[in-house]
Amino acid sequence: DAPAMMKEFPKWRDQDHNPRFKSVGICATCSLLAKDHEAPATNVFLGGYSVGSLSTSIIEAMLKECGMTPAECKDLTRKIVKLAEEFGLSVCAFGGKTSRSGHTGHLLQMFMKRNLVDKYAYAALPMGVPDKARHPLGQYLMTDGSKKGTFGCCLQGQARIVVHPSAFLQSGKVRLYTYSADKHFHEVRGDFQERLTGLLKTVLGTDAARAKAAKGIFGGTLPSWFQAEDQRQYTSKEAASKTPGIKRLKTNDWK
């Protein structure tokens, strides 16, 4: 979790470029419109922002952990890249075409239960250095940013988030929304994701398949919190209101 990462961080000379961070961490900004130092969304959305090159080996490695053979991984990876290119997603990093507009940026918007923020995220300076001025992050995000922070005027600054599956695989804890700078791909994203889900049927198509994939990722043993159900059935407001265990917290109770 985030406290464990903050404790480990001083040992990493390469800071958030360290492979241990990259295996579980996401770099984020606290506000869509903030004028942050490094990569404000208003400056980098159209072209995207990333560090380091991409390779299909990343996809293959993920599929291998889900229990697929090397040959199956290569074949499915090729099909995924081809599907992405068909729908207009830029795959120039993999030797394919760019998007129709040439805009290659995407935005991932994240919502997390207030009581989970400080467990999975911490306020950060560039390179992931913990920002003591905005710690704890959960408390800072409940303010207007004028009393506490490196900027002192509004909610700004970076964060580092630990993508722990116990939270990110549960729709009642974390919700993710995506936006693409290329208008065409953004409009067909839903259809693309349906087709992609179809390609991933062997690892995602049934409860048994999801459990098998999870066992591969977790080294052969499923954690006690794991649930194999398809979380898409819980994403609507109506479904969430009928789902046991989903509780709406009052603002004063967020801790």
ABEGO torsion letter per residue (X at the ends): XAAAAAAAAAABAAEAABAAAAAABBBBBABAABBBAABBAAAAAAAEBBBEBBBAAAAAAAAAAAGBBAAAAAAAAAAAAAAAAAAGBBAAAAGBBBBAAGBABBBBBBBBBAAAAAAABBBBBBGGBBBAAAOBAAAAAABAGAABEAAGABBBEBBBBBBBAAAAABAAABBBBBBBABAAAAAAAAAAAAAAAAAAAAAAABAAAAAAAAAAAAGGBBBAABBABBAAAAABAAAAAABBGBBBBBAAAAX
